[in-house]
C-alpha cells in the first residue's frame, strides 16, 4: 500500500461505526484493537471467547470496545443488532476455523461458516446507508490439486475437508447474494471477500495450530507433537493479513467497481515447511523440542499457496514483514506474555506497540 494512502487509514475509520464479528478470536481481537487505535467506534459480536487464555482477554478488550455476546446462527437477533448499530463498515471474521475440529463437529462447522455468513448477508440487506462489507473466508476454499503455482482468485473452488468445503460454500453463497440482491442502481451495500490462511502472531491460542501448540508445550518444558513436518503453508503475520483486509475496505470505499470481487492475501515466499519454522524458533527458544506424530488420521493438504498479484496490482498491498520477521515478532510477543501474563496493561501496550511498529515500517 502506498505510504500516502496508509496515512489516510484514520481518515476512513475515525469516528466511523465498525462492526467486527468474531472479535474475541485471534485475528478479530487484533483487528478490533487496531480499529480502536484509529479512533473507530467498534462493536464486536461473538458467541463466546474461543480459547483460554485469549488475546481478547489478555489485553482487556472487553473494557475498550463495545462487546456483545451473540451467535451469528441466531438470525433474528443478529439482524436486530446490526440494524440498531447501523455500521459504516463490517468485517465478518466469525467462523469455526480449525480443520481438525471440522472433522469432530462437521455440522457446527457448516452451520457457523455457511449459515452464519448467509445471516450476515440477510442482515446487510436491511441497512439503508452505504456500508462496506469485507467477508473473510480462507485459502482452503480452492480445490487443492497439489500444484506448485499459487492459486488465483479465478481458480475453481472445492474444499475437501468439512472446513474447506464449508468455506467454499460460503463463497458461493456470497456471490449469489451479490448477484441477486446487491447489484441494482439504488444499492448502497458493497461486498468483497478476502482469502488468507495460516496466519501467525502473538496471542493465538487455538488448538491444533503449530505455534500455539508449541508455546503450550514448551512453556511446560515438554516436546510438541507435529502432524506434518513437511507440509508447506503461506505463513504470514497477523498484522500483514489485517492490513490486507483494511486496505481492501478502504479501496472498496474509494472504488465501488471492486464490489463482488475476491482477493487473495498471501506472502511471496510460500515454500516454507513446518520444520523450517521450528528450526528458526529453536534458535530463539532454547526449550524448543518436537516429535513427529505417527498416526495422523485426518486429511490435510500438504501443499498450499496463494497468488496475491491481484491484491498487489489493484490494492497496492504486499507483506511488510519477511518470513524471519514473522517468526521474530510472533515469538517476541509470546516471550513477553510469559513474563507478564498477569499484567493486562503491559500486554495491551505490547500489542499496541507492535501495531505502531508495523504502521511505521
C-alpha positions as CSV (number, residue, x, y, z in Angstrom):
1,X,0.0,0.0,0.0
2,X,1.3,3.5,-0.9
3,X,2.5,5.5,2.1
4,X,0.1,8.4,1.4
5,X,-2.8,6.0,1.5
6,X,-1.5,4.4,4.7
7,X,-1.7,7.8,6.3
8,X,-5.4,8.1,5.3
9,X,-6.4,5.0,7.3
10,X,-7.5,7.1,10.2
11,X,-9.4,9.4,7.9
12,X,-11.5,6.5,6.7
13,X,-12.2,4.9,10.2
14,X,-12.0,7.8,12.7
15,X,-15.4,8.1,14.4
16,X,-16.9,5.6,12.0
17,X,-19.0,2.6,13.1
18,X,-17.1,-0.6,12.6
19,X,-18.8,-4.0,13.2
20,X,-16.4,-6.9,13.7
21,X,-17.8,-10.5,14.0
22,X,-15.5,-13.0,15.7
23,X,-13.8,-10.1,17.7
24,X,-12.9,-12.5,20.5
25,X,-10.8,-14.7,18.2
26,X,-7.2,-14.3,17.3
27,X,-7.5,-12.1,14.2
28,X,-10.7,-10.5,15.4
29,X,-9.1,-9.2,18.6
30,X,-6.1,-7.7,16.8
31,X,-8.4,-6.1,14.2
32,X,-10.6,-4.7,16.9
33,X,-7.7,-3.2,18.8
34,X,-6.3,-1.7,15.5
35,X,-9.6,-0.1,14.6
36,X,-10.0,1.3,18.2
37,X,-6.4,2.6,17.8
38,X,-7.6,4.5,14.7
39,X,-10.5,6.1,16.6
40,X,-13.3,3.9,15.3
41,X,-16.5,3.1,17.2
42,X,-16.2,-0.7,17.3
43,X,-18.9,-3.2,18.0
44,X,-17.7,-6.7,18.4
45,X,-20.0,-9.7,18.0
46,X,-19.0,-13.2,19.1
47,X,-20.8,-16.1,20.7
48,X,-18.0,-16.8,23.2
49,X,-14.3,-16.4,23.9
50,X,-13.0,-19.4,21.9
51,X,-9.7,-20.1,23.8
52,X,-8.3,-19.7,27.3
53,X,-6.0,-17.8,27.5
54,X,-7.0,-15.5,24.7
55,X,-5.6,-12.3,23.2
56,X,-9.1,-10.7,23.7
57,X,-9.0,-11.3,27.5
58,X,-5.2,-10.7,28.0
59,X,-5.5,-7.2,26.6
60,X,-8.8,-6.4,28.4
61,X,-10.5,-5.7,25.1
62,X,-14.0,-6.0,26.6
63,X,-13.3,-2.8,28.5
64,X,-12.0,-1.0,25.4
65,X,-14.7,-1.6,22.8
66,X,-18.4,-2.4,22.8
67,X,-18.5,-6.2,23.1
68,X,-21.7,-8.3,22.6
69,X,-22.2,-12.0,23.1
70,X,-24.3,-13.2,20.2
71,X,-24.3,-16.3,18.0
72,X,-24.4,-15.4,14.3
73,X,-26.6,-18.5,13.8
74,X,-29.3,-16.5,15.6
75,X,-30.5,-14.7,12.5
76,X,-33.3,-12.6,14.2
77,X,-31.1,-11.3,17.0
78,X,-28.1,-10.7,14.6
79,X,-30.3,-8.7,12.2
80,X,-31.7,-6.6,15.1
81,X,-28.3,-5.7,16.5
82,X,-26.7,-4.9,13.1
83,X,-29.7,-2.7,12.2
84,X,-29.5,-0.9,15.5
85,X,-25.8,-0.3,15.2
86,X,-26.1,0.8,11.6
87,X,-22.4,0.2,10.7
88,X,-20.3,2.0,8.1
89,X,-18.0,-1.0,7.8
90,X,-18.5,-4.7,8.5
91,X,-15.6,-7.2,8.9
92,X,-17.0,-10.7,9.1
93,X,-14.4,-13.0,10.7
94,X,-16.6,-15.2,12.9
95,X,-16.0,-18.8,11.9
96,X,-15.2,-22.3,13.0
97,X,-11.7,-22.1,11.7
98,X,-9.9,-25.3,12.9
99,X,-9.6,-28.1,10.3
100,X,-9.4,-30.9,12.8
101,X,-12.4,-29.7,14.7
102,X,-14.4,-29.7,11.5
103,X,-14.0,-33.5,11.5
104,X,-15.2,-34.0,15.0
105,X,-18.0,-31.5,14.7
106,X,-18.8,-31.0,11.0
107,X,-22.4,-29.9,11.5
108,X,-21.4,-27.0,13.7
109,X,-18.7,-26.1,11.2
110,X,-21.2,-25.9,8.4
111,X,-23.8,-24.0,10.4
112,X,-21.3,-21.4,11.5
113,X,-19.4,-21.0,8.3
114,X,-22.2,-21.2,5.8
115,X,-25.5,-20.3,7.6
116,X,-23.7,-17.7,9.7
117,X,-22.4,-16.0,6.6
118,X,-25.8,-16.0,5.0
119,X,-27.3,-14.5,8.1
120,X,-24.8,-11.6,7.9
121,X,-25.8,-11.1,4.2
122,X,-29.5,-11.1,5.2
123,X,-28.8,-8.5,7.9
124,X,-27.0,-6.3,5.5
125,X,-30.0,-6.3,3.1
126,X,-31.9,-4.2,5.7
127,X,-29.3,-1.5,6.1
128,X,-30.2,1.9,4.5
129,X,-26.9,3.7,4.3
130,X,-23.7,3.0,2.5
131,X,-22.0,0.0,4.1
132,X,-18.6,-1.5,3.2
133,X,-18.6,-5.3,3.9
134,X,-15.4,-7.4,4.0
135,X,-16.1,-11.1,4.4
136,X,-13.2,-13.3,5.4
137,X,-13.1,-16.8,4.0
138,X,-10.0,-18.9,3.7
139,X,-7.2,-20.1,1.4
140,X,-8.7,-23.6,1.7
141,X,-11.7,-22.6,-0.5
142,X,-9.7,-23.7,-3.6
143,X,-9.9,-27.3,-5.0
144,X,-6.4,-28.4,-4.0
145,X,-4.6,-30.1,-6.8
146,X,-1.2,-30.1,-5.0
147,X,0.3,-27.8,-7.6
148,X,3.3,-25.6,-7.0
149,X,1.9,-22.4,-8.5
150,X,-0.2,-20.2,-6.2
151,X,-3.9,-20.4,-6.5
152,X,-5.6,-17.4,-8.3
153,X,-8.9,-15.9,-7.4
154,X,-10.3,-17.3,-10.7
155,X,-9.3,-20.9,-9.9
156,X,-12.0,-23.5,-9.1
157,X,-13.4,-23.7,-5.6
158,X,-13.8,-27.0,-3.8
159,X,-12.5,-27.6,-0.3
160,X,-12.4,-31.3,0.5
161,X,-12.4,-31.4,4.3
162,X,-15.5,-30.1,6.2
163,X,-13.8,-26.8,7.0
164,X,-12.6,-26.1,3.4
165,X,-15.9,-27.2,1.9
166,X,-18.0,-25.0,4.2
167,X,-15.9,-22.0,3.3
168,X,-16.2,-22.8,-0.4
169,X,-19.9,-23.0,0.0
170,X,-19.9,-19.6,1.8
171,X,-18.1,-18.1,-1.1
172,X,-20.7,-19.4,-3.5
173,X,-23.5,-18.0,-1.2
174,X,-21.8,-14.6,-1.2
175,X,-21.5,-14.5,-5.0
176,X,-25.2,-15.5,-5.2
177,X,-26.3,-12.7,-2.8
178,X,-24.3,-10.1,-4.6
179,X,-25.8,-11.1,-7.9
180,X,-29.3,-11.4,-6.6
181,X,-29.7,-8.5,-4.1
182,X,-26.8,-6.0,-4.3
183,X,-26.5,-5.0,-8.0
184,X,-29.4,-2.6,-8.6
185,X,-28.7,1.1,-9.1
186,X,-30.0,2.0,-5.6
187,X,-27.7,-0.4,-3.9
188,X,-25.6,1.1,-1.1
189,X,-24.1,-2.1,0.3
190,X,-20.7,-3.1,-1.2
191,X,-19.2,-6.6,-0.6
192,X,-15.9,-8.2,-1.1
193,X,-14.3,-11.4,0.1
194,X,-10.7,-11.9,1.4
195,X,-8.9,-15.2,1.3
196,X,-5.8,-15.9,3.5
197,X,-4.6,-18.7,5.7
198,X,-2.0,-19.9,8.2
199,X,-1.7,-16.6,10.0
200,X,0.7,-16.4,12.9
201,X,1.3,-13.8,15.6
202,X,1.2,-13.2,19.3
203,X,-2.0,-14.1,21.1
204,X,-3.1,-17.1,19.1
205,X,-4.1,-19.9,21.5
206,X,-6.1,-22.1,19.1
207,X,-5.6,-25.8,19.4
208,X,-4.1,-27.8,16.6
209,X,-2.2,-24.8,15.3
210,X,1.6,-25.0,15.1
211,X,2.9,-22.1,17.1
212,X,0.1,-22.1,19.8
213,X,0.7,-25.8,20.4
214,X,4.4,-25.2,20.6
215,X,4.0,-22.4,23.2
216,X,1.8,-24.6,25.3
217,X,4.2,-27.5,25.4
218,X,7.4,-25.6,25.6
219,X,6.3,-23.4,28.4
220,X,5.9,-26.7,30.4
221,X,9.2,-27.9,29.1
222,X,7.6,-30.7,27.0
223,X,8.1,-31.8,23.4
224,X,5.3,-30.9,21.0
225,X,3.8,-33.5,18.6
226,X,3.9,-32.3,14.9
227,X,1.4,-33.8,12.4
228,X,3.0,-33.0,9.1
229,X,6.5,-31.5,9.3
230,X,7.0,-31.4,5.6
231,X,3.7,-29.5,4.9
232,X,4.1,-26.1,3.4
233,X,1.9,-23.1,4.1
234,X,1.8,-19.4,3.2
235,X,2.9,-18.3,6.6
236,X,2.4,-14.6,7.3
237,X,2.0,-12.3,10.3
238,X,-1.5,-11.4,11.5
239,X,-0.8,-7.6,11.0
240,X,0.2,-8.2,7.4
241,X,-3.1,-10.0,6.8
242,X,-5.2,-7.5,8.7
243,X,-3.5,-4.7,6.7
244,X,-4.8,-6.5,3.6
245,X,-8.4,-6.6,5.0
246,X,-8.3,-2.9,6.0
247,X,-6.7,-1.9,2.7
248,X,-9.4,-3.8,0.8
249,X,-12.1,-2.0,2.8
250,X,-10.6,1.4,2.1
251,X,-10.1,0.6,-1.6
252,X,-13.7,-0.6,-1.9
253,X,-14.9,2.7,-0.3
254,X,-13.0,4.6,-2.9
255,X,-13.7,2.3,-5.9
256,X,-17.1,0.6,-5.9
257,X,-16.2,-1.3,-9.0
258,X,-14.5,-3.8,-6.7
259,X,-17.9,-4.8,-5.4
260,X,-18.4,-8.6,-5.6
261,X,-14.7,-9.4,-6.1
262,X,-12.4,-11.7,-4.3
263,X,-8.8,-11.1,-3.1
264,X,-6.0,-13.4,-2.0
265,X,-3.6,-12.3,0.7
266,X,-0.5,-14.4,0.9
267,X,3.3,-14.0,1.1
268,X,5.6,-14.3,-1.9
269,X,7.7,-17.0,-0.2
270,X,5.3,-19.9,0.2
271,X,7.5,-22.9,0.3
272,X,8.2,-22.7,4.0
273,X,7.8,-26.1,5.7
274,X,6.6,-26.7,9.2
275,X,10.0,-28.0,10.2
276,X,11.7,-24.8,8.8
277,X,9.6,-22.7,11.2
278,X,10.6,-24.9,14.1
279,X,14.3,-24.7,13.3
280,X,14.1,-20.9,13.3
281,X,12.2,-20.8,16.6
282,X,14.7,-23.2,18.1
283,X,17.4,-20.5,17.6
284,X,15.5,-18.1,19.8
285,X,13.8,-20.5,22.3
286,X,16.2,-23.0,23.9
287,X,13.3,-25.2,25.2
288,X,12.1,-25.9,21.6
289,X,11.7,-29.6,21.1
290,X,9.3,-31.7,18.9
291,X,8.4,-35.2,17.8
292,X,6.6,-36.3,14.6
293,X,3.1,-37.8,15.1
294,X,3.0,-41.4,13.8
295,X,-0.8,-41.8,13.4
296,X,-2.4,-38.8,11.6
297,X,-5.9,-39.9,10.9
298,X,-7.4,-37.0,9.0
299,X,-6.7,-35.5,5.6
300,X,-4.8,-32.2,5.4
301,X,-3.3,-30.5,2.4
302,X,0.4,-30.8,2.2
303,X,1.0,-28.1,-0.4
304,X,-1.0,-24.9,-0.4
305,X,-0.1,-21.3,-1.6
306,X,-1.8,-18.3,-2.9
307,X,-1.2,-15.9,-5.8
308,X,-1.6,-12.4,-4.5
309,X,-0.8,-10.5,-7.6
310,X,-4.3,-9.1,-7.9
311,X,-4.0,-7.6,-4.4
312,X,-0.6,-6.2,-5.2
313,X,-1.8,-4.6,-8.5
314,X,-5.2,-3.3,-7.6
315,X,-4.8,-2.6,-3.8
316,X,-1.1,-1.9,-3.7
317,X,-0.8,-4.4,-0.9
318,X,2.2,-6.6,0.0
319,X,3.7,-8.1,3.1
320,X,5.7,-5.7,5.2
321,X,7.3,-8.5,7.3
322,X,9.6,-11.1,5.7
323,X,9.5,-14.7,6.9
324,X,12.0,-14.3,9.6
325,X,10.4,-11.1,10.9
326,X,7.1,-13.0,11.1
327,X,8.7,-15.5,13.4
328,X,10.6,-12.9,15.4
329,X,7.6,-10.7,16.2
330,X,5.4,-13.7,17.0
331,X,7.9,-15.3,19.4
332,X,8.8,-11.9,20.9
333,X,5.1,-11.4,21.8
334,X,4.8,-14.8,23.5
335,X,8.0,-14.4,25.4
336,X,6.8,-11.1,26.7
337,X,3.5,-12.7,27.6
338,X,5.2,-15.4,29.6
339,X,6.9,-12.8,31.8
340,X,3.9,-10.5,32.1
341,X,0.9,-12.9,32.0
342,X,-0.8,-11.3,35.0
343,X,-0.4,-7.7,33.8
344,X,-3.1,-6.8,31.2
345,X,-1.9,-3.2,30.8
346,X,1.6,-4.4,29.9
347,X,0.3,-7.0,27.3
348,X,-2.1,-4.4,25.9
349,X,0.8,-2.0,25.5
350,X,2.9,-4.7,23.8
351,X,0.2,-5.4,21.3
352,X,-0.3,-1.6,20.6
353,X,3.5,-1.2,20.2
354,X,3.5,-4.0,17.6
355,X,0.7,-2.3,15.7
356,X,2.5,1.1,15.9
357,X,5.8,-0.5,14.7
358,X,4.0,-2.2,11.8
359,X,2.4,1.1,10.7
360,X,5.8,2.9,10.7
361,X,7.6,0.1,8.9
